[in-house]
Amino acid sequence: MSLQPAGGRVPPPGDYIREELKKRAWTQEDLAHVLGDAVARVNKIITGKQELSPETALALETALGISAAEWLQREAAYRLSLARSGGEDDIKRRARLHELAPMKEMAKRGWIRQTDSLAGQEREVQRFYQIGSIEEEPSIHGALRKTAPSIAVSSQQRAWAFRVRQVATAIPAASVGFYDDAKIDACRRDLRKLASYSAGAQKAPALLMRYGIRYVVVEGLSGAKVDGFATWLDEQSPVIGMSLRFDRLDSFWFTLAHELTHIKYRDIAAVDGDVASHEDPLFEVKSMEERRADEEAASMLVPPDELKSFILRVGPLYSTEKINQFANRIKMHPNIIIGQLKNLGEIGWSKHTKDVVAVREAVVKAAVTDGWGKSINIGDIL
């Protein structure tokens, strides 16, 4: 006899007991008498309110001629079907939520509202990603700069990119200048001037806003390993978001110049496309857009011919004095020279660390920021 009738319902063993009683014209009282058991307990077994034990299965085998193993198999199938109908769907829903979003940290950061209700959690994730169902894949486009370019975008990275866009929408249009593609090179030149001295980083957010580029800082989620994101709210509203996870002047300016290059060329790709990382250049797999962004970011800050000449004249003996002399001549901060030499493998990553200039605190104070104790109210965004 099948344990899985048409329609998918798995019947309790009691349904089969009823059939056997009907064949024999027995009542439940008759079966209780045969088994030497209480009528109330037999009734609970037949109605599925009490599990069928191995001892009862053996007694039914003797009384009805159907093996104890078959009775226990029917009992197990029935109880499993109850477990599936009672919790399997909820488990799938919760697993899907965790695929989409790092729920706990997002709630802690105020990105979604805290709720213990599964339905409420789904609504919060749907609202955050602006999707109609958690089965949908959140769609976002832009250029995401992260570590491990060969690995698909994580839930932490995707959530961070969405938050960048959300925070950018909170910036009033009246406080942002008109964006003009023709002025992007002028913007790059002005930014380069700021990059020549330590305090210039904190002036960069206001300069970008004057040129019509929304600049926001969003602290990364745990394990996100993401540096920057370039995207567009609409045709005339470019956005650059940065995490400032490396609190170094050279990292700040290179990431900013990299994302600005994406804005210049309006590079809009799927968020899980090829991306770049400056941490391990020997093992990167980059798209043409990412290679271009790296090259133009480097040349915007340090003319490549000048850097090549310096390497030929000085390398491998890169003293602080010689680096400072070169930096003064091309009007660029020494940290940026050191950063490029490290990326090229001319200097080890552990060298010249005492000269590193931190910028995070100054930039956070100057920029629209979500993180490090500063937060944007959800109601102001969505």
KEVEX-151524 format. One record per residue: residue in one letter; chain; x, y, z of N, C-alpha, C in turn. Coordinates in steps of 0.05 Angstrom, whole numbers. Layout:
<nodes>
- a|A|X|Y|Z|X|Y|Z|X|Y|Z
...
</nodes>
This chain:
<nodes>
- m|A|17|-24|0|0|0|0|18|25|0
- s|A|12|44|-17|29|68|-20|28|85|5
- l|A|51|96|13|52|115|35|48|144|27
- q|A|46|149|1|42|176|-10|20|177|-30
- p|A|-6|178|-20|-28|178|-38|-29|202|-57
- a|A|-46|201|-77|-49|224|-95|-56|249|-80
- g|A|-45|272|-88|-50|297|-75|-29|304|-55
- g|A|-10|285|-49|13|291|-33|9|288|-3
- r|A|-16|282|7|-21|279|35|-12|252|44
- v|A|3|252|66|12|226|78|-7|220|101
- p|A|-23|198|99|-43|192|120|-29|181|145
- p|A|-41|184|168|-31|172|192|-35|142|192
- p|A|-20|127|207|-24|98|208|-53|91|216
- g|A|-66|109|231|-93|104|240|-112|100|217
- d|A|-108|113|193|-125|109|170|-124|80|161
- y|A|-100|68|162|-97|40|153|-109|21|174
- i|A|-107|29|200|-119|13|221|-149|12|217
- r|A|-161|35|210|-190|36|205|-198|17|183
- e|A|-182|16|161|-188|-1|139|-187|-30|147
- e|A|-167|-37|164|-165|-65|173|-189|-72|192
- l|A|-197|-52|208|-220|-57|226|-245|-61|209
- k|A|-248|-44|188|-272|-46|171|-273|-74|158
- k|A|-250|-84|149|-250|-110|136|-260|-132|155
- r|A|-253|-128|181|-259|-148|200|-285|-143|215
- a|A|-298|-120|210|-322|-111|224|-317|-108|253
- w|A|-293|-98|260|-285|-94|287|-289|-64|294
- t|A|-294|-60|320|-295|-32|330|-268|-26|343
- q|A|-264|-1|351|-240|6|365|-238|-9|392
- e|A|-262|-12|404|-263|-27|429|-254|-56|425
- d|A|-262|-68|402|-253|-95|396|-223|-97|394
- l|A|-211|-77|379|-182|-77|376|-168|-73|403
- a|A|-179|-56|419|-167|-51|445|-168|-77|462
- h|A|-189|-92|460|-191|-117|474|-171|-137|464
- v|A|-168|-139|437|-148|-157|425|-120|-150|434
- l|A|-114|-124|433|-87|-115|440|-82|-115|471
- g|A|-103|-117|486|-101|-115|515|-93|-87|523
- d|A|-104|-67|509|-97|-40|514|-122|-24|520
- a|A|-118|1|529|-141|18|536|-153|29|510
- v|A|-180|32|510|-194|42|486|-185|71|480
- a|A|-181|87|501|-173|115|497|-146|117|483
- r|A|-127|99|490|-101|100|477|-102|90|449
- v|A|-118|70|443|-122|61|415|-134|83|398
- n|A|-153|98|410|-166|120|395|-145|142|388
- k|A|-127|148|407|-107|168|402|-88|159|380
- i|A|-81|134|379|-64|123|358|-78|125|331
- i|A|-103|117|330|-118|118|305|-122|146|295
- t|A|-126|166|313|-130|194|305|-104|209|301
- g|A|-81|195|305|-55|208|301|-46|226|323
- k|A|-60|226|346|-53|243|368|-30|231|385
- q|A|-25|205|381|-4|192|396|13|176|376
- e|A|39|178|379|57|163|360|54|133|365
- l|A|58|119|343|56|90|344|84|79|352
- s|A|85|66|375|111|57|386|119|30|373
- p|A|144|22|375|152|-5|365|137|-27|379
- e|A|130|-24|405|115|-45|419|87|-48|407
- t|A|74|-24|401|48|-25|390|49|-37|362
- a|A|70|-30|347|73|-40|319|75|-71|320
- l|A|90|-81|339|92|-110|341|65|-123|349
- a|A|50|-109|366|24|-119|374|5|-119|350
- l|A|6|-98|333|-11|-96|309|-3|-118|289
- e|A|23|-123|287|32|-145|270|19|-171|277
- t|A|18|-177|303|6|-202|312|-25|-202|308
- a|A|-37|-179|313|-66|-177|312|-77|-175|284
- l|A|-63|-161|266|-74|-155|239|-58|-168|216
- g|A|-35|-179|223|-20|-193|202|-4|-175|184
- i|A|1|-151|191|17|-132|176|42|-126|192
- s|A|66|-129|180|91|-128|194|95|-103|210
- a|A|109|-106|233|114|-83|250|131|-63|235
- a|A|149|-72|218|166|-53|202|149|-35|185
- e|A|127|-47|172|110|-30|155|95|-10|172
- w|A|86|-18|195|71|2|212|90|25|221
- l|A|114|18|227|133|38|236|141|57|212
- q|A|142|45|188|148|61|164|126|81|159
- r|A|101|71|162|78|89|158|78|112|179
- e|A|85|105|204|86|125|225|108|146|219
- a|A|131|136|211|153|155|205|146|173|181
- a|A|134|162|160|126|178|137|106|200|145
- y|A|87|192|162|67|211|171|79|234|188
- r|A|96|227|207|108|247|224|127|266|208
- l|A|141|254|188|158|271|172|141|291|155
- s|A|118|281|146|101|299|130|90|322|148
- l|A|85|316|173|76|337|191|98|358|195
- a|A|123|348|198|145|366|203|150|384|178
- r|A|146|371|154|150|387|130|129|409|128
- s|A|105|402|132|83|422|129|85|443|151
- g|A|96|436|174|97|455|196|121|473|196
- g|A|144|466|184|167|483|187|186|485|163
- e|A|183|466|144|202|466|121|201|492|105
- d|A|177|501|100|173|526|84|186|549|99
- d|A|183|551|125|195|573|140|225|572|139
- i|A|236|548|140|265|545|138|275|555|111
- k|A|261|547|90|269|557|64|267|587|62
- r|A|247|599|74|244|628|73|267|642|88
- r|A|273|630|112|295|642|127|322|639|113
- a|A|326|616|101|351|612|86|353|632|63
- r|A|331|637|49|331|656|27|338|684|37
- l|A|327|691|60|332|717|72|362|721|77
- h|A|375|700|88|403|701|93|420|701|68
- e|A|410|689|46|424|691|21|424|720|11
- l|A|401|734|16|398|761|6|412|782|23
- a|A|412|778|49|421|800|66|432|790|92
- p|A|453|804|103|463|798|130|444|812|150
- m|A|422|798|156|400|810|171|408|823|197
- k|A|423|808|214|429|818|240|445|844|240
- e|A|465|845|223|482|869|222|467|893|209
- m|A|450|887|189|435|908|177|415|921|197
- a|A|403|904|213|385|914|234|400|931|254
- k|A|424|921|262|440|936|281|448|963|271
- r|A|454|964|245|462|989|232|438|1008|226
- g|A|414|998|230|390|1014|224|382|1014|195
- w|A|392|995|179|385|994|151|358|981|147
- i|A|351|962|165|324|951|165|314|952|193
- r|A|288|950|197|277|950|224|279|922|237
- q|A|284|922|262|286|897|277|259|885|282
- t|A|255|860|275|230|846|280|235|816|282
- d|A|220|803|300|223|774|303|204|759|285
- s|A|186|773|272|167|760|254|180|754|227
- l|A|177|729|218|188|721|192|176|738|170
- a|A|150|742|171|136|758|150|147|787|152
- g|A|151|797|176|162|824|179|190|826|168
- q|A|207|806|172|234|806|162|233|806|131
- e|A|215|790|120|213|790|91|205|818|80
- r|A|186|831|93|178|857|85|201|877|87
- e|A|217|875|107|239|893|110|260|890|88
- v|A|266|865|81|286|859|60|274|868|33
- q|A|249|862|28|236|871|4|237|902|1
- r|A|232|915|23|232|945|23|260|955|18
- f|A|280|943|31|308|952|28|317|949|-1
- y|A|311|926|-13|320|921|-40|300|930|-61
- q|A|277|939|-52|256|948|-71|248|925|-90
- i|A|242|902|-78|233|879|-94|205|871|-84
- g|A|190|857|-101|163|849|-94|162|823|-79
- s|A|183|807|-81|184|781|-68|213|774|-62
- i|A|217|758|-41|245|751|-34|256|731|-54
- e|A|239|720|-72|249|703|-93|262|718|-115
- e|A|257|744|-117|270|761|-137|299|766|-130
- e|A|315|770|-151|343|778|-147|344|808|-148
- p|A|354|821|-127|356|850|-127|374|859|-150
- s|A|365|879|-165|379|888|-189|392|915|-184
- i|A|417|916|-187|431|942|-184|455|942|-203
- h|A|460|965|-214|482|968|-234|501|989|-226
- g|A|526|985|-233|547|1004|-226|574|989|-228
- a|A|595|1002|-218|621|990|-217|630|987|-188
- l|A|632|963|-179|638|957|-152|667|948|-149
- r|A|682|962|-132|710|955|-128|713|939|-102
- k|A|721|914|-105|723|896|-82|746|877|-84
- t|A|753|864|-62|773|844|-61|762|818|-74
- a|A|779|801|-83|771|775|-95|752|778|-118
- p|A|762|790|-141|745|795|-164|733|770|-177
- s|A|745|747|-173|735|722|-186|712|710|-170
- i|A|706|720|-146|685|709|-130|660|726|-133
- a|A|637|712|-134|612|727|-137|607|747|-114
- v|A|592|767|-120|586|787|-100|572|774|-76
- s|A|581|781|-52|569|769|-28|544|785|-20
- s|A|529|774|-1|505|789|8|514|815|22
- q|A|537|814|36|547|838|49|554|860|29
- q|A|567|852|7|575|872|-13|550|883|-27
- r|A|531|866|-34|507|875|-48|491|894|-30
- a|A|488|887|-5|474|905|14|488|931|17
- w|A|514|931|18|530|956|20|525|974|-4
- a|A|525|962|-28|521|977|-53|493|990|-53
- f|A|473|975|-44|446|986|-43|445|1009|-23
- r|A|459|1006|-1|458|1027|19|471|1053|9
- v|A|492|1050|-7|505|1073|-19|484|1089|-35
- r|A|469|1074|-52|449|1088|-68|427|1101|-50
- q|A|419|1087|-29|398|1097|-12|407|1123|2
- v|A|432|1122|12|442|1146|26|445|1169|6
- a|A|453|1163|-18|456|1184|-39|429|1197|-45
- t|A|407|1181|-44|381|1193|-50|372|1212|-28
- a|A|384|1210|-4|377|1228|18|389|1255|15
- i|A|408|1258|-4|421|1284|-8|402|1302|-25
- p|A|393|1324|-15|375|1341|-30|387|1350|-57
- a|A|371|1350|-78|380|1358|-104|391|1387|-104
- a|A|379|1403|-87|387|1431|-86|416|1435|-76
- s|A|426|1415|-62|453|1418|-51|474|1406|-70
- v|A|466|1396|-93|484|1384|-112|485|1401|-138
- g|A|508|1406|-148|510|1421|-173|500|1406|-197
- f|A|499|1419|-219|490|1406|-244|513|1390|-256
- y|A|508|1365|-262|529|1348|-273|531|1352|-303
- d|A|556|1356|-313|561|1360|-341|585|1343|-349
- d|A|580|1324|-368|602|1306|-377|626|1322|-386
- a|A|622|1345|-398|644|1361|-409|662|1372|-387
- k|A|653|1372|-362|669|1384|-341|683|1363|-324
- i|A|682|1338|-331|693|1317|-315|724|1319|-313
- d|A|737|1327|-335|766|1330|-335|774|1353|-317
- a|A|758|1375|-317|764|1397|-299|761|1388|-270
- c|A|741|1371|-264|738|1360|-238|762|1343|-230
- r|A|772|1327|-248|796|1311|-242|820|1328|-236
- r|A|823|1350|-251|846|1368|-246|844|1381|-219
- d|A|820|1389|-212|816|1402|-186|821|1382|-163
- l|A|813|1358|-167|817|1338|-146|847|1332|-143
- r|A|861|1331|-166|890|1326|-164|904|1347|-148
- k|A|895|1372|-150|908|1393|-134|903|1387|-104
- l|A|879|1377|-97|874|1371|-69|891|1348|-59
- a|A|897|1329|-77|912|1305|-70|941|1311|-64
- s|A|950|1335|-69|978|1342|-65|985|1347|-35
- y|A|964|1351|-19|970|1357|10|951|1342|28
- s|A|959|1337|53|945|1319|71|916|1327|76
- a|A|911|1353|80|884|1362|87|866|1363|63
- g|A|875|1357|39|859|1359|15|836|1339|14
- a|A|840|1316|27|819|1295|26|793|1304|37
- q|A|793|1320|58|768|1328|70|753|1349|54
- k|A|767|1361|34|754|1380|16|743|1367|-9
- a|A|750|1341|-13|741|1327|-38|711|1324|-39
- p|A|697|1316|-17|668|1313|-19|653|1338|-29
- a|A|660|1361|-18|647|1386|-27|653|1393|-56
- l|A|678|1387|-64|685|1393|-92|669|1375|-111
- l|A|666|1350|-105|651|1332|-122|622|1341|-123
- m|A|610|1349|-101|583|1358|-100|579|1382|-118
- r|A|599|1400|-119|597|1424|-136|596|1416|-165
- y|A|609|1394|-171|610|1385|-199|586|1366|-205
- g|A|567|1364|-186|543|1348|-191|546|1319|-186
- i|A|567|1311|-171|571|1283|-164|566|1278|-134
- r|A|545|1263|-128|540|1257|-100|562|1238|-89
- y|A|573|1246|-67|594|1230|-54|584|1222|-26
- v|A|585|1196|-21|576|1187|5|596|1166|16
- v|A|598|1165|42|614|1145|55|596|1126|71
- v|A|599|1100|66|583|1080|81|603|1060|92
- e|A|604|1058|118|622|1038|131|614|1011|121
- g|A|634|995|114|629|968|104|617|949|125
- l|A|603|929|116|593|908|133|615|889|139
- s|A|612|873|160|633|854|168|639|835|145
- g|A|665|833|138|673|815|117|667|823|89
- a|A|657|847|85|648|856|58|672|860|39
- k|A|694|870|49|718|875|33|712|890|7
- v|A|699|912|10|691|929|-13|702|957|-8
- d|A|712|970|-29|725|996|-27|708|1019|-38
- g|A|697|1015|-62|683|1037|-75|661|1027|-93
- f|A|643|1045|-100|621|1039|-118|614|1064|-134
- a|A|612|1061|-160|604|1083|-177|577|1075|-191
- t|A|558|1092|-189|531|1086|-200|517|1112|-207
- w|A|492|1109|-217|477|1132|-225|448|1129|-215
- l|A|438|1150|-203|410|1150|-194|392|1155|-218
- d|A|401|1171|-237|388|1175|-262|409|1186|-281
- e|A|402|1194|-305|421|1203|-326|439|1226|-317
- q|A|429|1243|-300|444|1267|-292|452|1266|-262
- s|A|451|1242|-250|457|1241|-221|477|1219|-215
- p|A|503|1223|-220|524|1203|-213|529|1202|-183
- v|A|537|1179|-174|543|1174|-146|569|1160|-143
- i|A|585|1169|-124|609|1154|-116|606|1147|-86
- g|A|607|1122|-80|607|1113|-52|633|1100|-44
- m|A|643|1105|-20|667|1093|-11|664|1082|17
- s|A|679|1061|24|678|1049|51|700|1059|69
- l|A|721|1069|58|745|1078|73|755|1056|91
- r|A|754|1031|82|763|1009|99|793|1010|103
- f|A|807|1021|84|836|1026|88|840|1056|95
- d|A|847|1061|119|850|1089|129|877|1100|121
- r|A|880|1103|95|906|1113|84|900|1133|62
- l|A|916|1154|61|913|1175|41|915|1164|13
- d|A|934|1146|8|938|1136|-19|914|1119|-28
- s|A|903|1103|-10|880|1086|-16|856|1104|-22
- f|A|852|1125|-6|830|1143|-10|831|1155|-38
- w|A|853|1166|-46|855|1180|-71|854|1162|-95
- f|A|867|1138|-93|866|1120|-115|838|1109|-120
- t|A|824|1102|-98|796|1092|-101|778|1113|-112
- l|A|781|1138|-102|765|1160|-112|770|1165|-142
- a|A|795|1165|-150|802|1170|-178|792|1146|-195
- h|A|793|1122|-184|783|1098|-199|753|1101|-204
- e|A|738|1107|-183|709|1109|-186|702|1133|-204
- l|A|717|1154|-202|711|1178|-219|715|1171|-249
- t|A|734|1153|-254|738|1144|-282|713|1129|-292
- h|A|701|1113|-275|676|1099|-282|654|1119|-288
- i|A|653|1141|-273|633|1161|-278|639|1175|-305
- k|A|664|1180|-310|672|1194|-335|662|1178|-359
- y|A|665|1152|-358|657|1135|-381|629|1123|-378
- r|A|615|1131|-357|589|1120|-351|588|1089|-353
- d|A|608|1077|-339|610|1048|-337|587|1037|-320
- i|A|567|1026|-331|545|1014|-316|543|985|-323
- a|A|551|968|-304|551|939|-309|536|927|-285
- a|A|529|901|-288|517|887|-266|536|887|-242
- v|A|525|890|-219|541|893|-195|559|869|-190
- d|A|553|846|-201|570|822|-197|589|817|-220
- g|A|594|838|-236|613|835|-258|641|836|-248
- d|A|661|835|-266|689|836|-258|695|862|-244
- v|A|710|860|-222|717|883|-207|746|882|-200
- a|A|757|904|-190|786|906|-185|793|906|-156
- s|A|816|899|-149|827|901|-122|856|908|-124
- h|A|865|928|-108|893|936|-108|910|919|-90
- e|A|898|900|-75|913|886|-54|930|864|-66
- d|A|923|852|-87|938|829|-98|937|831|-128
- p|A|951|850|-140|950|855|-169|959|831|-186
- l|A|974|813|-175|984|791|-191|962|771|-197
- f|A|941|771|-181|920|750|-184|893|762|-192
- e|A|893|786|-203|867|798|-210|858|790|-238
- v|A|832|787|-241|820|783|-267|801|806|-271
- k|A|809|824|-289|795|849|-291|783|853|-319
- s|A|760|866|-319|748|873|-345|763|896|-357
- m|A|757|902|-382|769|925|-395|763|951|-381
- e|A|738|954|-371|731|978|-356|747|981|-330
- e|A|752|959|-317|767|961|-292|796|967|-297
- r|A|808|955|-318|836|961|-325|838|991|-332
- r|A|819|1000|-347|819|1029|-355|817|1047|-331
- a|A|800|1040|-313|796|1056|-288|822|1056|-272
- d|A|835|1033|-270|860|1032|-255|882|1050|-268
- e|A|884|1047|-294|905|1061|-309|900|1092|-308
- e|A|875|1100|-312|870|1129|-312|871|1141|-284
- a|A|864|1125|-264|866|1134|-236|896|1139|-229
- a|A|913|1120|-237|941|1122|-231|953|1146|-245
- s|A|946|1149|-271|958|1171|-287|947|1198|-279
- m|A|922|1199|-269|910|1225|-259|927|1235|-236
- l|A|937|1218|-219|951|1226|-195|981|1229|-200
- v|A|993|1210|-215|1021|1211|-221|1026|1206|-251
- p|A|1036|1226|-266|1041|1221|-294|1058|1196|-298
- p|A|1049|1177|-314|1063|1152|-317|1092|1154|-327
- d|A|1097|1174|-345|1124|1177|-355|1143|1187|-333
- e|A|1132|1205|-316|1148|1215|-294|1154|1192|-274
- l|A|1135|1175|-269|1139|1153|-250|1159|1133|-262
- k|A|1156|1127|-287|1175|1109|-300|1203|1119|-299
- s|A|1207|1145|-304|1233|1157|-303|1245|1156|-275
- f|A|1228|1161|-255|1236|1160|-227|1245|1132|-219
- i|A|1231|1112|-228|1238|1084|-222|1265|1077|-234
- l|A|1269|1085|-259|1294|1079|-273|1318|1093|-259
- r|A|1313|1117|-249|1335|1132|-237|1341|1124|-209
- v|A|1320|1117|-194|1323|1113|-165|1322|1084|-156
- g|A|1304|1068|-168|1300|1041|-158|1325|1024|-158
- p|A|1327|1006|-140|1307|999|-119|1312|1014|-93
- l|A|1329|1034|-93|1336|1048|-68|1317|1072|-63
- y|A|1292|1066|-55|1272|1087|-53|1272|1098|-24
- s|A|1290|1117|-19|1291|1130|7|1269|1150|10
- t|A|1262|1156|35|1241|1176|40|1248|1203|28
- e|A|1274|1210|30|1283|1235|19|1279|1237|-11
- k|A|1286|1216|-26|1283|1216|-55|1254|1217|-63
- i|A|1237|1202|-48|1208|1202|-54|1197|1229|-50
- n|A|1205|1242|-28|1195|1270|-22|1203|1289|-44
- q|A|1228|1287|-53|1238|1305|-74|1222|1302|-99
- f|A|1216|1277|-107|1200|1271|-131|1172|1282|-127
- a|A|1160|1277|-104|1133|1286|-98|1131|1317|-100
- n|A|1151|1331|-89|1151|1360|-91|1153|1370|-120
- r|A|1168|1355|-136|1172|1364|-163|1147|1361|-180
- i|A|1132|1339|-176|1107|1335|-192|1082|1345|-177
- k|A|1087|1357|-153|1064|1368|-137|1044|1347|-130
- m|A|1053|1326|-116|1036|1305|-108|1045|1295|-80
- h|A|1026|1286|-64|1033|1277|-37|1050|1252|-38
- p|A|1071|1251|-22|1089|1227|-22|1075|1201|-17
- n|A|1054|1201|-1|1039|1176|4|1029|1163|-21
- i|A|1020|1180|-40|1009|1170|-65|1031|1158|-82
- i|A|1055|1170|-82|1078|1159|-96|1084|1131|-84
- i|A|1085|1130|-58|1092|1105|-45|1071|1083|-51
- g|A|1045|1091|-51|1024|1072|-58|1027|1061|-86
- q|A|1034|1077|-105|1037|1067|-132|1061|1050|-135
- l|A|1083|1057|-121|1107|1040|-122|1101|1012|-110
- k|A|1085|1012|-89|1077|986|-77|1060|970|-96
- n|A|1041|983|-109|1024|968|-128|1040|957|-151
- l|A|1062|970|-159|1079|960|-180|1099|940|-171
- g|A|1100|935|-145|1119|915|-134|1147|926|-130
- e|A|1150|953|-132|1176|965|-129|1183|967|-99
- i|A|1163|969|-82|1167|971|-54|1149|951|-40
- g|A|1159|938|-20|1143|918|-5|1121|932|11
- w|A|1098|918|16|1076|930|30|1082|937|58
- s|A|1103|926|69|1110|932|97|1130|955|99
- k|A|1138|966|77|1157|988|77|1143|1016|78
- h|A|1158|1035|88|1149|1063|89|1122|1066|104
- t|A|1116|1049|123|1090|1050|137|1089|1074|157
- k|A|1112|1082|167|1112|1104|186|1104|1131|174
- d|A|1104|1132|147|1097|1157|134|1068|1158|126
- v|A|1053|1137|132|1024|1135|124|1008|1157|137
- v|A|991|1170|121|973|1191|131|945|1180|132
- a|A|932|1181|156|904|1172|158|885|1194|150
- v|A|862|1187|137|844|1207|127|815|1202|135
- r|A|809|1179|146|781|1171|151|766|1191|168
- e|A|778|1199|191|764|1216|209|757|1243|196
- a|A|775|1254|181|770|1280|168|749|1277|146
- v|A|750|1256|130|731|1252|108|703|1247|119
- v|A|701|1231|140|675|1225|152|661|1250|162
- k|A|677|1268|173|666|1294|182|656|1311|159
- a|A|669|1309|136|662|1326|114|641|1315|95
- a|A|637|1289|96|620|1276|76|593|1267|89
- v|A|573|1262|72|549|1249|81|556|1220|87
- t|A|554|1213|112|565|1187|122|545|1170|137
- d|A|547|1144|132|531|1124|147|550|1104|158
- g|A|556|1107|184|575|1089|197|591|1103|217
- w|A|607|1088|233|624|1099|254|608|1118|273
- g|A|584|1109|279|567|1124|298|549|1145|285
- k|A|552|1149|259|534|1167|244|515|1150|228
- s|A|490|1156|228|470|1140|213|450|1158|198
- i|A|439|1148|177|418|1162|162|392|1148|169
- n|A|372|1163|178|346|1152|185|333|1139|161
- i|A|323|1115|166|309|1100|144|287|1117|132
- g|A|272|1130|149|249|1146|139|257|1168|121
- d|A|282|1177|123|292|1199|106|300|1188|79
- i|A|301|1162|76|311|1150|51|289|1137|36
- l|A|273|1120|50|253|1103|36|225|1113|41
</nodes>
